[in-house]
Amino acid sequence: MKIFVDENIPLVTVRELILQGYDVIDIRGTDDQGIMDEILWQKAQDLKCLLITTDKGFAIHRDEPHHGILIIRLKQPSRQKIHQRVLQALKRYPPKQWPMLMVVMRDAVQSTWKSHHTK
């Protein structure tokens, strides 16, 4: 599965996802670092990637055709807490379930939204 990580996802998480065999695209240190959210969204869709972010604004795309959205929303985020919630979500939902699925991982609970659009 291809994963596009927003700049706010810890590097330790990127490294762990690569170790787990995921194809991870991280724009940190590239010309795309700091691009606007809409451009980032379009790149993730063009590359057919699950998008992982802490930016709740990407939830507006939940009803559009997409390859998966994972949003981490914590009251007091830290690299370790974000890392743990990303890994929990990816363990819970196998790659085949991510298309058209949005998951919001919070401190103690999670929310899911499965769009009825077809890819």
C-alpha positions, -999 to +999 in steps of 0.1 A: +000+000+000+012+035-008+011+061+020+015+098+016+025+114+050+019+150+057+048+170+072+033+167+107+038+130+109+069+121+129+100+107+111+100+077+135+066+068+121+078+072+085+108+049+092+085+023+110+061+022+081+089+016+056+102-012+079+067-027+078+068-028+040+047+002+031+057+025+002+059+058+020+060+092+003+073+120+026+076+155+012+099+168+039+131+181+024+117+182-011+105+211-032+070+202-022+075+208+015+051+234+026+027+231-003-009+241+002-033+215+014-053+212-018-021+206-038-010+180-012-044+163-014-043+162-052-008+147-052-019+120-027-048+112-050-028+112-082-003+088-066-032+066-052-020+069-016-036+067+018-031+102+033-019+104+069-021+138+086-030+156+118-048+183+098-086+179+104-092+200+073-088+170+051-120+156+064-138+178+039-128+152+013-144+122+030-173+121+005-151+124-026-134+094-042-101+088-024-076+061-014-080+066+024-076+093+049-061+089+084-064+119+106-047+119+140-064+144+164-050+145+199-055+170+227-018+171+236+000+156+207+035+143+209+056+125+184+052+092+204+014+096+207+010+104+170+032+074+162+012+050+184-021+061+169-009+058+133+003+022+140-029+013+158-050+024+128-029+006+103-030-026+123-068-024+127-076-017+090-058-038+064-048-022+031-079-034+012-102-015+036-086+019+032-100+030-002-130+054+005-124+050+043-116+080+066-105+072+101-100+099+128-079+086+157-084+106+189-069+102+224-092+074+235-117+068+207-118+066+169-143+076+143-147+061+109-165+072+078-169+050+047-179+069+016-205+054-007-187+067-037-171+040-059-136+044-071 
